[in-house]
Amino acid sequence: MSDDPFSSDSLSETISAPHGGDSGGDIVAAPQGFGERFSNSFGAIVMGLILIPLSCWGLFWNEGHAVRVAQALDEGLKIVRSVGTDRVDSTLNGQLVHVAGNTISLRGVADAELGVQAKGLKLIRHVEMYQWQESQSGSGQDRTFTYSRGWNSRDIDSSGFHAKAGHENPPFPAYRSTQFGAADAKIGAYPVGALAVNALGGSENFAISNAGVLIAQRVTGRPTQVNGGVYYVGQNPAQPRIGDVKISYQIVREGPASFVGRQEADGLQVYRAKNGEQFLLAGQGMQSSDDLFRKAKDDNRALTWILRAVGLVVMLIGFSALFAPVNLLASYVPILGSLVSGAIFLVALAATALVGTSVIAVAWFFYRPLLSLALIAVGLAIAFGLRQIRIRKQAQAPGYVMPNARAG
């Protein structure tokens, strides 16, 4: 391995490879020469040029989406109608209704594909596979890739790993995480339907039995057993191997629940507002339509703030990436590197604050012109009032000379 930091060679070396059984992982040293790092820094510039406009679009879209959802919920709150559960009034089909009460299912809920059935309203299947996972740390001569084994519910593509050999992941199984609602769910004589109960939260862990293990084994095509209330696809749950699969379940039990949705003959469906936004509201317990709409509005506001934060972080990464070559060159000067890195972060943070807030302000003005004008008017009024207070205080100060008197 070359000790020259300006070498363009990129070498890899396995530092540790504890392959005892099928546990543990590898740490692979992958030092970068100056040529590779400098080339990557220009790739970072391209990434920054993509992330900045992408984050601007995301921030603008987020504000518009928040407004449209709020408008749709306001529309629904004005027209929703609470209905009884002793019978179904077919003349209300297609209209937005609210229904609440003890929600049950006579047939229960099932994952027919894997042979699981239960008494409840919603069954949630969660699929995880034991896979290689890659993480990177350090940079330059100190860059390393760590390969560890673990359970993950997403398909990790090992073809993009830096060190592919010995860290290959098999294809993720065709049966994926999903959920099943009870189609015959009802409150009294009122049909709620699978779509509505699928919107319910409040799930709890559900331990499966051995009843459907043969069905599951035909689907998985591998040795399958029930271990700790979950399906285990593999030889030995105590010693998992790459490609082994765990299938666990959660369930939403029968009980009091409340819904707001478009009434149809087979159950509640999604309501489409005039502006095109759609919603179907559901909650555990006996809740009024006002309660459900209030919760939906709170969720909309929370999601809006989360997406704002994500958009600003993406923008910050984009602005920081624009200075990658400068950061790289400075890193080869011991003290200068950390100073330049800190300065670049502050510049990127200032740019993000300026551009990000400007995009949000423009979006507000575009989607909420009246509110924006009112806020601007309030801001100007406050500024004018503060200026007048400052002038009065100056006038009352000893030795103060009026500007006109000084000019005379």
N, C-alpha and C positions, 0 to 999 in steps of 0.2 A: 504494500500500500504506500503510495507516494505521500511524503510529508509536505510537499509543496502546496500551499493553499491556493495557488493560482493555476494548478493543474486542471485540465479539462476532463480528467478521467473521473468516472463515477463508479466506485467499487463497492461491493457488498461483502460482508463477512458475518457469519453466524457467531455471535458471542456466546450464546447459551442455548442449548437445545435439550431441555429436560423431557425426553420422550418416554419416560416411564409409564407403561400402560398406555392410556389415551387421555391423560390429564396433563396439565402444565402448558407450556408454550415456548416460543422462541423469541429471542431478541436479536435482530439482524442489524448490524452496523452498515450504514449506507452513506458514507461521507460524500459530499458534493464538492467538486472542483469549482474554481472561480468561473470558468466558462459556462458550466451548467447553471450555476446560480444566477449569473448575469443574464443568460438567456431566459430563465424562468422569471426574472424580474420584469422583463418586457412582456412576458405572458401575463403577469399580474396587472400591468397597465391596461392590457386589452380587457381583462376581467373587470377592472375598475370602470372602464368606459362602458361596459355592459351593465354592471350593477347599479351605477348611479342613475341612469334613465329608468332602469327597471324599478328601482325603489321609488323614484318620483311617480311613475305610473301607479305603483301599488298604493302609495299614500293617497294619491288623488282618487283612485278607485275606492279605497276603504272609506273615505269620507262620503262619497256618493252612495255606497252600499248602506252605510249606517243610516243615512237620511231616508233612503227608500224603504228600508226595513221598518224604521220608526213610523213612516207614513202609512205603511201597510198595516201595522199593528194599531195605529190610531183609527184607520178605516174599519178594521175588524171590531174594535171595542165599541164603535158607534152602532154597529148593525147586529152584533151577536145576540142570539136569543136562547135563553135557558129553556130546556124541554124536560118533560117528565120521562120516567122510565117504565111506566106501566103499559105503554103502548107506543107505536111508531106512527107519527103523523106524516104520511107520504107526501102531503102537499108542501112540506118543508124540504123535500129533496133538492139538493143544489144550493141550499142556504147555509149560512154559518150558524152553528148551534153550539151550545154548551151543555154538557151532561156530566153528572157526578153521582157516584154511588158505589156499592160493593160490586167489584168487577170479578167475574168468574169465567171459567171455561170448562165445559163438560168433558170434552175430549182431551184436554190438556195440550201440551206443547211437545214437539218431537223434532229430533234431528234424525230423520228416516235414513239418511245416507250412512250414518255410523251406528244406527240401532240404539239411540238414546231417547227415552220418553219420560216425561215427568208431569206432575200436577202443577200447573202454574200458567202464567200469562206470556212469558218471554224466556227463551233459552238462548244463551250466548255461548258459542263455541270459540275457544281460543287455542290456536295452533302455534307451537314453538318447535324449532329444530335446533339441534346441537351443532354449532358451526364454528369455523374459524373466523376470528374477528381481528382486523388490523387497526393499529393506532400508531401515529407518528409523533415523535418528540424531537426537540433540538433542531438545529440547522447547520449548514456548512459541514465542517469536519466532525461535528457532534451529532449529526442526524442519525436517528435509529428508528426502526420499525419493530413494533412489538406485536407478536401473534399469540393470541390467547383463544381458548375454547370456551364457549358459553351458549346458553339458550337465548334464542332471538326469534321474535315473531315475524320478522321481515326476511326476505330472501337476500342474503349477502353474496354478491357476485365476486368470487375469488379471482376471476380472470383479470381484474384490475389491480390485484395486489402487486406490491413491489417485488416480493419474493414469492412467486406462485408455487414453485416446487415444494411438495410436502405440505401445502396449505390449501389443497383443493376442497371446495365445498360441493356436495352433490346437489342436483336440482331440488328446489323446494317442492314438497308434495302438492298434488293437484287440489286436495281438499284444504281449503283456507279458513281463516277465522271468519265467522259470519254469525248471524242471529236469526232466530225463528220466532215469529209471533203466533199466538193462538188465533186461528181464523174465526173460531166460534165465540170469541170473547164477547161478553155482554154484561150490561147492567140491568137487572130485571128483565124486561122484554125488549130492551133497546140494544141492537147489535152495535158493538164498538169496532170489532174487526182487528186483523193482524197489524195493519199499518199504524193504527193508533196505539196499541199496546207496545209496539216496537219503539215508540217515542218515550216510553216510561223509563225512568231511572230507578235507583234503589235496588240494584241487583245484589245477590249474595252468592257465595260459593256453593256449588252443587256437586256432591259426591255421587259418581255413577256406580252402577252395580255391574256384575258380570253378564247380565242378561243379553246384552248386544255385542259381546266381544267377538263372536264368530262372524257377525255381519261386518264389524269393523275390520277384522283381519282379512276378509275378502276384498275390502276396499283398499286397505294399505298394501296388501300383497306381501306382508312381512310378519314375523312373530309379533303378536300384540297381546298385551295383558292389562288388567286393571291393577294399578298400584297407587295406593293412597287416594283413591277416589277419582283418578284420572286414567285415561288410556296411555299406556307407554308402548311405543312402537320401537322395538329393539330387543336385544338379548338380555341385558342386565341393567335395571334402573340404578343399581348402586355404582356401576361403572359405565357411564354413558360414553358412547363413541360418536364420532362425527357422522351425521346423517340420522341419528336417532331422533324420534319425534315424541313430544308430549301433547296430548289433547285434553284440555281441562274445560270445565263448564261453569257458568253462572246462571242464576235463575231469578226472575221477578215473580214473586208469589202472588196468589190471588189476594184481593183485599180492596179497601176503599181507594178510589182513584177518580181523577177529574180530567175532562178532555174538552178541547175546543177544536172543531174541524168542520168540513163541509159534509153535510148529511147526504148519504147515498143508501140505497136499499141494502147493500151488503156490509155497511159499516162506515165509519168516519174516514174521510179522505182529506188530502191537502187542499187548503183554500188558496185560491189565486186572487190577489188584490188587483185593483185597477192599474197599478203601476208595474204589474208583472211579478212582484215578489210573492213568494209562497210561504205558508206556514201551517203547521199542525201542532197544537199545544197539548201537553200532557203532564200530569204531576201526581205524585202519590198523595193520598188522603183526600178529604172533602175540601175542595177549594172552589171559590166563586170564580166567575169569568174575570172579574177585576184582578183577583190574585194571580191567575195564570198570565194575563196580559202584563201585569206589573213585573212578574218574574222574567217574562220574555224581553221586556224593555231593559231591565237590568242586565240580562245576559248580552243583549245587543250593545249596550254601552261598554261592558267589560271587554267583549271581543274587539270592539273598535279601538280601545286603548291598547290591548295586546298587539293588534296588528300595526298600530302606530309605532309602538316600541320596536317591533320586528323590522318595519320599514326603515326606521332611523338607524338601527344597528347595521342593516345591509348597506345603507348609504355611507355610514362611517367606514365600513370595510372597503367599500368602493373608493372613497377618497384616500384612504390610507394606502391602497394598492397603487395609486397613481405615483406615489413617491418611492416605490420599491427599489428602483436602481440607486437612488440617492441613499436610501437606508442601507443597501448592500455595501456600497463603497465606503460609507462611514463606519460600518461594522468592523472594517479591518484596521481602524485606528482605535486603540484601546479605550480611551476616555471619550473621544468624540462620538463613538458609536451610540452609547446610551443617551448622550445629550441630543444628538440628531433624532434618534428614535422618539424621545419624549417630545421634541419640538414638532415632529411630523404628526404625532398623535394629537397635539393641541391644535395644529392647523386643520387637520381632518375633522376634529370635533367642532371647531368654529365654523367650518364650511358646512358641516352637517346641520348645525343649529340654524345657520342662515338659510340654506336652501330648503331643508326639511320643513321648517316652520313657514317659509314662504309658500311652498307647495300646498301645505294644509290650509293656509290663509286664502290662497286662490281658490282652492276647492270649496271652502266655506262660502266664499263670495259667489262661486258658480252655482252651488246647490242651495245655499241659504242666503240669497241677496238681501232680503229685508232684515234678517237677524244680523248679518254682517254690517249693514249700514247702521243699524241701531247700536251695535257694539262700537263702531268707529265714532259715532256721535257721542256716546257715553265717554269714550276715551278722550275725545277732544274737549268735552265739557270738563272732565276731571283735570286735564292739562291746563285749560284756561283758568279754572278755579285755583289751582296750585300757583299759577303765575300771579294771579291777583293777590293771593295771600302773601307771596314773596314781596310784591311791590309795596303792600301796606306795611309789612315789617320793616322794609328798608326805609320807608318814609318816616316811620316812628323812631328810627335809630338816631342818636345824637350826631350832629355834624352833617346830616344828610342834606345834599343840595339838589333841588329839582333839576332835571336835565335842561329844561328851557331857561332856568335862571343861570346855569353854568354857561350856556351858549350866549346869553346876553352879556 
